[in-house]
Amino acid sequence: MPKTTHKSSPRTITIDPVTRIEGHAKITLELDDSGQVSDAMFHVTQFRGFEKFCEGRPFTEMPALTARTCGICPVSHLMASSKACDDLMAVDISRTAKLLRRLMNLAQLTQSHALSFFHLSSPDMLLGWDSDPVARNILGVASTYPDLARDGIRLRQIGQQIIEMLGGKRVHPAWMVGGGVNAALTEEKRQAMLPMADEAFDIAKRTLKWFKGSLEKFREEIRTFANFPSLFLGMVDKNGGLEHYSGYLRLIDSTGHIVEDMIEPSRYAEILGEATESFSYMKFPYYRKAGYPEGMYRVGPLARLNIADHAGTPEADQELAEFKDLQRGAVLSSFQYHYARLIEIIFATERIKEVLNDPDILDERVRARARGNRNEGIGVAEAPRGTLIHHYKIDDDGQITWCNLIIATGHNNLAMNRGVKQVARHFVDGKKLHEGMLNRVEAVIRCYDPCLSCATHAWGKMPLHIALVDPSGNVLDEVKRD
Amino acid sequence: MSVTLVIGFGNMLRADDAVGPMAAERLGEIYADQIDRHVRVLSRQTLTPELAADIAEADRVIFLDASAESEAGEIIQKQVSANTASSVAMVHFLDPQGLLCWAKQLYGCSPEATLITVGGESFHFGVRELTATAEAALDEMVKLARRWIERGALLGSLRHA
């Protein structure tokens, strides 16, 4: 049922829920006396509680438990959690196990980015931000751009099939564990995956070609969608290259100047703090030395490409170089997250082939076994949406006594709030609402591809009813979506 | 040769919600050694848009699921078809009608489709086994599915004769 929002204050617009994102959120826009947006807040409205209810569980359960945080990016949690368990066990896993974990993560990157670009964001880009909301979805895209819609389906299918071939199922595969993975790769599966990587590469290439050719159409959105200076955080390898599995934390500012570099991920708490606000269940991480909220930073594809000196695969290197030419210093517009995602898919498909052709990939020594040998373990990896941190403490029996999860999307919380405010100020006229204005406010959130399910829970239909009321409670204007 | 796609879906950690995947698992074992691969069996937690590509390669589709709306243990079979009024725009929650709509829109296909459900008695979280009621209905669900599959295979072979 559509939800009617009548505010006691007439100077507030509420967008509830925000649509075509992963998770459940609402946006509140505060208006000044002239009816223009003066402030905005992005509220994450549900509470998950993983950090609390994992206490008392054996640490060996944590990969499977935390994977249930999300159905879109469970592999990310499996990976960060398994790495934290490796740390607790004090093991250095085999090279083959690292390759296999990396392989699944690259497949996950492919399918997750495909979901974000094709299913959640392409309807706006292809059909227009002001188009009929009834048709402004992937099926609307399918009727007008069937090839692109099918490409999106196939790209996601490929990523999921690789995950399933490695881990036995597409969602919550119980394959990554502390000490490595629980099954080696067979030659038969390796041979099946190779042409899939080629096919995914071709899809990503032609999609990126279309996107670059369309950038001119998106000039206003590029200019206004969360386009502001900020820090950028992510992981790089020891040579400063693009990295998703294991590396070092790097933080740069908007000019491209490196602020923190080659930080061991286990030392994350030295540079990152977490704040809370009363209007949201999602925490607000910040860069400690800059304080809160000045220490705002962004993570995810845009950040990773900004901080990396190079990608490390042929095609992705070329595309990254072209991407960095968009702007001197860091690329600042959050609209370019879409561009960055497509480059990362190209990188992932190229790297998948490299991994599959590695001479050690079929080795059967994929799991180290040990009990808990430390009382504290930290695992950090790059999820599709950004840096993901799992930090556990256990007692001498191996039971979790404390758990801290810093979810990728959480890092972007401050930036999302600021982005909503910027877009709302530019597009929303409080005296006269139309649906396209509000869709743009939602669209800036979609740039970040938030996985609010990782911090919240979301299910269900997405009705929308916005009402603008005067001090007497009279409805001045409203927009509805069933 | 007529190809039948079997999709059993449900949450294996929610008691009777697992009846669809469990039925699919049994069918997978029954048809494991088929030479002509006229039956393809998939087991999923939920229906997702990517299954539209699998449906596009099939002539007939059978969905297996639990139902929270029918009586516990009650088995219902009904024909299903593409329905644009279903939750078709949701990318992580679809029903069979919505998924068939995706397949029609994207691939222009409209296979014959049926849905067999077993009424669930319990959907409690964290329960990894069926209730006795659902367990008793599982055999009948598999038999119904096999009958429908074999009828389609027979009709398909007659058409090609």
HADDOCK unambig.tbl for C-alpha pairs under 7 A between the chains (distance, minus, plus):
assign (segid A and resid 137 and name CA) (segid B and resid 89 and name CA) 6.01 0.50 0.50
assign (segid A and resid 138 and name CA) (segid B and resid 89 and name CA) 6.61 0.50 0.50
assign (segid A and resid 139 and name CA) (segid B and resid 89 and name CA) 6.63 0.50 0.50
assign (segid A and resid 142 and name CA) (segid B and resid 105 and name CA) 6.58 0.50 0.50
assign (segid A and resid 142 and name CA) (segid B and resid 106 and name CA) 5.98 0.50 0.50
assign (segid A and resid 143 and name CA) (segid B and resid 105 and name CA) 6.71 0.50 0.50
assign (segid A and resid 146 and name CA) (segid B and resid 106 and name CA) 6.23 0.50 0.50
assign (segid A and resid 150 and name CA) (segid B and resid 106 and name CA) 6.44 0.50 0.50
assign (segid A and resid 153 and name CA) (segid B and resid 49 and name CA) 6.98 0.50 0.50
assign (segid A and resid 153 and name CA) (segid B and resid 50 and name CA) 5.43 0.50 0.50
assign (segid A and resid 157 and name CA) (segid B and resid 50 and name CA) 5.64 0.50 0.50
